[in-house]
Structures are given as structure tokens and as C-alpha cells.
Amino acid sequence: MLDGEPYGPAFARAYDLTYRLRGKDYAAEAALVARVARERRPGATALLDVACGTGEHLAHLRACFPAVAGLDGSPAMLEVARAKLPGVPFVRGDMRDFDLELRFDVVTCLFSAIGYLASVGELRAAIGAMARHLVPGGVLVVEPLWRPDQFLDGHVSAEVLEHDGRTLSRVSHSSRAGRTARMEIHYLVADTTGVRHFAETHLNTLFTQDEYLDAAAAAGCVAEFLPDGPTGRGLLVGVHQTTRGGKQ
Ligand SMILES: C[S@@+](CC[C@H](N)C(=O)[O-])C[C@H]1O[C@@H](n2cnc3c(N)ncnc32)[C@H](O)[C@@H]1O
């Protein structure tokens, strides 16, 4: 999904406002993730958020983990993150294949960013890359996309969000072809300077719970699937056992 794909500048600039007004509670989600990680690694201090977007989870997670870093494929999302969290290292990279030459106590990948991967092979590559950035005993926390049986083909939604003299209309349509979920989202943003329209198409893969668990096991993690998670989609949680699949 890198150049020319979703998460371009217009969407990145509207991202935080959109999700704040839609009621996404990053503080509560970060608290849950921190609790899940701390239960498995009480002394954790270093955390990497993969596909960190605009850094909203990191803004809260850094209260619990003094050394945080973020990685994302979108320059526009990273620009917002860097402006928000000066001093936090943000790296542009592809979750399927990255090497920061660092190890963390916790590696997260939240809000279903993992769904952007196109195949089970890519899922395994990404989980493998995340696990290689964990110390032995480190914790992997991945929020999946919906399972194939949960996805609503043909779902439409429309919202008008207003804040501080700015309005944002969001209209979406979701459809499905096999294991691929396609979401088309149109935005109309109006402020004192006028009205702008932009649209993005997001392609995601509906992986099964077993595919997530198998990918984590192949990456050397003992993993479980928690049923609820930050947004009701569940949570893959793994503890890295060995040096398998990566250098230490
Ligand atoms: C739904 S947003 C989630 C952002 C952030 N985790 C949050 O909770 O707000 C998905 C993010 O995944 C990133 N992304 C998608 N595919 C990627 C890839 N292959 N490598 C790195 N980042 C990717 C996008 O740039 C985007 O910022």
C-alpha cells in the first residue's frame, strides 16, 4: 500500500479529527494494550508500534513505556505523527520486511492495519518481522481485521461530523470478493476556505483466527486469541519464546 495508495495527505490530515469525532477512544485502547503487555512482561519499557499511523496510540502508550517508536508505510501519516510527538523516533517502512536493528519488550500493530496484507504469505512475513524485533519473552500484540464470517458485504455508512467550524462528511461502501474486503470512502471537508472532496479505496484481507495463530507460532511465539480487544475484533497476543526466526 505504499506510494500512490491509501493514507495520502488529505486523508492523513483528516484522520485524527475523523476518528475523534467518531468516538474512537485511543486512551482506553492504549490502556488495554498496556495491561495485556504488562501482564506478560511486567518490566516492559520499550515498545514499537508497527503501522502506527498518526501516532495516536503512542501518544498514550508512552506514559507506560518510556521508550516508544513507530513505523508506518505512509509518509503523510508519519508527518502528522512526528508533528504530534517530537522526540519519538518514527521510521518509514513496510511491515512485511523491516529491520530497525533494535529489540523491544513489546511490538504492537493496532486498528486492523495487519488487514492491509494481501495473502497469508505476507501475513507470515509481517508477523515474522515483528517477532524479530522482540527480545526473548517480549510480547506481540496484533489487532486483527474482522474474520471472514463477520464481514458485512454491501454495508454502507454515512456520517456528518462537525468540530470548531469545520464539517466532515464521510460516506463509505464495503464489498467483498472472496477473502478480499474492499472499502471505498468518500470525504467532503468544509471549512472557512471552502469545500474539498477526496476518496480512497482500501483493500484488506479477511484472515482467519487460525491463520493469525499459525503465523505467530511460525515466528516463534506462544500465542492466544483474546476475544474482545480494543474494538471488538479480538486481539492476537504472543510471547516470543526463542531466537527462532531472527537474530538476537
Ligand atoms: C487503519 S490505519 C491504523 C493506524 C494506527 N495504528 C491507528 O490505530 O490509528 C492503518 C495504517 O497502516 C499503515 N499500513 C498499511 N500497510 C502497511 C505496510 N505494509 N507497512 C507499513 N504500514 C502500513 C497505513 O499507512 C496506516 O497508517
The ligand as an SDF file (V2000), in Angstrom:
LIG
                    3D

 27 29  0  0  0  0  0  0  0  0999 V2000
   -6.2030    1.9030    9.9700 C   0  0  0  0  0  0  0  0  0  0  0  0
   -4.6620    2.7500    9.9490 S   0  0  0  0  0  0  0  0  0  0  0  0
   -4.1590    2.4320   11.6120 C   0  0  0  0  0  0  0  0  0  0  0  0
   -3.1830    3.4540   12.1100 C   0  0  0  0  0  0  0  0  0  0  0  0
   -2.9290    3.3880   13.6080 C   0  0  0  0  0  0  0  0  0  0  0  0
   -2.4020    2.0830   14.0100 N   0  0  0  0  0  0  0  0  0  0  0  0
   -4.2030    3.7050   14.3810 C   0  0  0  0  0  0  0  0  0  0  0  0
   -4.6230    2.8900   15.1870 O   0  0  0  0  0  0  0  0  0  0  0  0
   -4.7450    4.8040   14.1910 O   0  0  0  0  0  0  0  0  0  0  0  0
   -3.6330    1.6450    9.0100 C   0  0  0  0  0  0  0  0  0  0  0  0
   -2.1860    2.0850    8.9110 C   0  0  0  0  0  0  0  0  0  0  0  0
   -1.4440    1.0030    8.3570 O   0  0  0  0  0  0  0  0  0  0  0  0
   -0.4410    1.5450    7.5420 C   0  0  0  0  0  0  0  0  0  0  0  0
   -0.0020    0.4630    6.6380 N   0  0  0  0  0  0  0  0  0  0  0  0
   -0.7520   -0.2720    5.7840 C   0  0  0  0  0  0  0  0  0  0  0  0
    0.0100   -1.1850    5.1680 N   0  0  0  0  0  0  0  0  0  0  0  0
    1.2790   -1.0450    5.6290 C   0  0  0  0  0  0  0  0  0  0  0  0
    2.5090   -1.7250    5.3850 C   0  0  0  0  0  0  0  0  0  0  0  0
    2.6010   -2.7420    4.5090 N   0  0  0  0  0  0  0  0  0  0  0  0
    3.5950   -1.3400    6.0820 N   0  0  0  0  0  0  0  0  0  0  0  0
    3.5330   -0.3130    6.9760 C   0  0  0  0  0  0  0  0  0  0  0  0
    2.3860    0.3700    7.2410 N   0  0  0  0  0  0  0  0  0  0  0  0
    1.2700    0.0030    6.5820 C   0  0  0  0  0  0  0  0  0  0  0  0
   -1.1200    2.7270    6.8580 C   0  0  0  0  0  0  0  0  0  0  0  0
   -0.1830    3.6570    6.3240 O   0  0  0  0  0  0  0  0  0  0  0  0
   -1.9480    3.2920    8.0030 C   0  0  0  0  0  0  0  0  0  0  0  0
   -1.2480    4.2970    8.7070 O   0  0  0  0  0  0  0  0  0  0  0  0
  1  2  1  0
  2  3  1  0
  2 10  1  0
  3  4  1  0
  4  5  1  0
  5  6  1  0
  5  7  1  0
  7  8  2  0
  7  9  1  0
 10 11  1  0
 11 12  1  0
 11 26  1  0
 12 13  1  0
 13 14  1  0
 13 24  1  0
 14 15  1  0
 14 23  1  0
 15 16  2  0
 16 17  1  0
 17 18  1  0
 17 23  2  0
 18 19  1  0
 18 20  2  0
 20 21  1  0
 21 22  2  0
 22 23  1  0
 24 25  1  0
 24 26  1  0
 26 27  1  0
M  CHG  2   2   1   9  -1
M  END
$$$$
